[in-house]
Amino acid sequence: MLFFRFSQLLYIIDSLSVKNTIMLTEYCHSRTSAVEPMTN
């Protein structure tokens, strides 16, 4: 039972980190696309 809880927790953390990574990459892309016209 404890092992099941632990694996469930790891699964939640894993899915959260994937979401955060996707959000971070999208945020970085929007930031770079917003900065590009200023530098050109």
Z-matrix of the N, CA and C atoms (Angstrom, degrees):
N
C 1 1.463
C 2 1.533 1 110.62
N 3 1.313 2 116.11 1 -43.47
C 4 1.460 3 119.91 2 179.71
C 5 1.530 4 110.51 3 -65.23
N 6 1.322 5 115.88 4 -39.42
C 7 1.468 6 119.57 5 179.05
C 8 1.523 7 110.82 6 -63.88
N 9 1.332 8 116.10 7 -38.55
C 10 1.463 9 120.36 8 178.57
C 11 1.525 10 110.69 9 -62.99
N 12 1.318 11 115.84 10 -43.24
C 13 1.471 12 120.26 11 177.93
C 14 1.531 13 110.48 12 -61.07
N 15 1.316 14 115.91 13 -42.13
C 16 1.461 15 120.85 14 -178.00
C 17 1.532 16 110.98 15 -65.02
N 18 1.330 17 116.34 16 -43.45
C 19 1.465 18 119.57 17 179.54
C 20 1.522 19 110.90 18 -67.02
N 21 1.331 20 116.24 19 -34.89
C 22 1.463 21 120.56 20 177.01
C 23 1.525 22 110.25 21 -64.05
N 24 1.311 23 116.06 22 -42.65
C 25 1.457 24 121.40 23 178.73
C 26 1.523 25 110.63 24 -63.56
N 27 1.330 26 116.54 25 -42.81
C 28 1.460 27 120.15 26 178.01
C 29 1.524 28 110.74 27 -62.39
N 30 1.327 29 116.41 28 -38.85
C 31 1.466 30 120.29 29 179.83
C 32 1.528 31 110.35 30 -63.74
N 33 1.330 32 116.69 31 -42.83
C 34 1.466 33 121.27 32 179.19
C 35 1.524 34 110.53 33 -63.54
N 36 1.328 35 116.55 34 -44.54
C 37 1.463 36 120.77 35 179.34
C 38 1.526 37 110.01 36 -62.66
N 39 1.338 38 116.27 37 -40.77
C 40 1.459 39 120.97 38 -178.96
C 41 1.522 40 110.95 39 -63.37
N 42 1.323 41 117.19 40 -46.16
C 43 1.464 42 120.45 41 -179.55
C 44 1.526 43 110.82 42 -66.39
N 45 1.331 44 116.59 43 -35.08
C 46 1.461 45 119.85 44 178.19
C 47 1.523 46 110.69 45 -67.18
N 48 1.312 47 117.48 46 -42.32
C 49 1.460 48 120.45 47 -179.90
C 50 1.525 49 110.57 48 -65.25
N 51 1.341 50 116.65 49 -36.04
C 52 1.463 51 119.64 50 177.17
C 53 1.528 52 109.80 51 -64.90
N 54 1.328 53 116.53 52 -43.67
C 55 1.469 54 120.20 53 178.19
C 56 1.525 55 110.66 54 -61.42
N 57 1.329 56 116.49 55 -44.44
C 58 1.460 57 120.42 56 -179.13
C 59 1.524 58 111.18 57 -63.88
N 60 1.337 59 116.69 58 -38.21
C 61 1.456 60 120.27 59 179.03
C 62 1.515 61 110.54 60 -64.52
N 63 1.331 62 116.52 61 -43.24
C 64 1.464 63 120.66 62 179.14
C 65 1.523 64 110.16 63 -63.46
N 66 1.328 65 116.12 64 -44.46
C 67 1.459 66 119.85 65 179.63
C 68 1.520 67 111.06 66 -63.15
N 69 1.334 68 116.93 67 -40.60
C 70 1.458 69 120.82 68 179.78
C 71 1.519 70 111.48 69 -64.91
N 72 1.325 71 117.20 70 -42.80
C 73 1.465 72 119.43 71 -179.74
C 74 1.524 73 110.62 72 -65.97
N 75 1.346 74 116.97 73 -40.94
C 76 1.466 75 120.02 74 177.69
C 77 1.523 76 110.57 75 -63.83
N 78 1.345 77 116.08 76 -40.44
C 79 1.460 78 120.60 77 179.14
C 80 1.530 79 110.53 78 -63.50
N 81 1.332 80 116.20 79 -43.83
C 82 1.466 81 120.34 80 179.44
C 83 1.520 82 110.33 81 -64.02
N 84 1.324 83 117.67 82 -40.50
C 85 1.454 84 120.55 83 179.03
C 86 1.526 85 111.19 84 -62.78
N 87 1.320 86 116.23 85 -42.78
C 88 1.462 87 119.24 86 -179.77
C 89 1.530 88 110.55 87 -68.03
N 90 1.340 89 116.33 88 -35.30
C 91 1.461 90 119.75 89 178.61
C 92 1.522 91 110.18 90 -66.72
N 93 1.327 92 117.60 91 -45.63
C 94 1.466 93 120.23 92 -178.02
C 95 1.520 94 110.82 93 -66.70
N 96 1.325 95 117.47 94 -38.27
C 97 1.465 96 120.20 95 179.49
C 98 1.529 97 110.44 96 -69.05
N 99 1.332 98 117.05 97 -27.71
C 100 1.461 99 120.36 98 178.34
C 101 1.522 100 110.77 99 -78.21
N 102 1.329 101 117.18 100 -29.28
C 103 1.464 102 121.15 101 -177.58
C 104 1.530 103 111.36 102 -83.67
N 105 1.321 104 117.54 103 -31.88
C 106 1.465 105 121.65 104 -175.59
C 107 1.535 106 114.77 105 -53.14
N 108 1.343 107 119.77 106 -46.96
C 109 1.478 108 118.66 107 -179.84
C 110 1.524 109 113.41 108 -61.15
N 111 1.334 110 117.67 109 -29.72
C 112 1.463 111 120.63 110 -179.61
C 113 1.524 112 111.02 111 -71.00
N 114 1.334 113 116.98 112 -38.32
C 115 1.467 114 120.24 113 -176.65
C 116 1.521 115 110.78 114 -75.54
N 117 1.318 116 119.31 115 -29.43
C 118 1.465 117 121.84 116 -177.61
C 119 1.527 118 111.04 117 -75.66
